Structure formats: C-alpha cells, structure tokens
Amino acid sequence: MTTHYHDLNKEKFLELIFKTTELKEFLSFMLQRGNITMSQPLQTLEKSVGKVITVQLKSNQQYTGRLRITDQYMNLILEDCSEVEDGKISKRYGQAFLRGNNILFIKIE
C-alpha cells in the first residue's frame, strides 16, 4: 500500500510517526522535499531564531510563536505565543517556555 504523505491530516501524521515500519519511508519523503534536515537539527533550530514556528507537544497541545531562544536540549522560548486548538487560537501568551523533552515536532514557518 502506498501512502501519499502530502495528503496527510494531523491525526494520520501522528499515527504514522509511531509506526516504525512506515517511519523510514516517511522521513525519506520529507528529506527529499527539503521539509526536514537530519544532519544538524540543533543548528537548523538555532538558525530559526526570530522566525515563526509551530510546536506540537507529546500531549497534543500545539503552540505557535516567534522563536526567541533555544538551547542544546531544544528548550524553547517563544514570543507572541498562541495555543492553537482545531486550527484556531484558543489562548494567547506574551512569552512561553516549552521544555524540549515534551516536544513531538517543530515546524518552521
């Protein structure tokens, strides 16, 4: 069965990243598209300071904001941070600290 990754919604994406058999194929697809870099993720994140990012936590909470600072543990401080539920802003925060070990993935806008 062939999966068309560009057609995935959030639920299907989360389901697929936990299936080891399809993870390698998915990561290969994302690398080919240039959506992720595997060689130096911390450097990629450091270069993204000042850019708007979306962070999905393991608890399924999602936050969007401008990356102010990061460290070697991928702890993040976001400015103009908003919590997003069902594609809509549910709460706004001035600044937010997100602990790196709670992060599922980061999307750089």
Buried (B, 14 or more C-beta within 10 A) or exposed (E): EEBEBEEBEEEEEBEBBEEEEBEEBBBEBBEEEEEBEEEEEEEBBBEBBEEBBBBBBEEEBBBBBBBBEBEEEBBBBBBBBBBBEEEEEEEEBEEBEBEBEEBBEBEBE
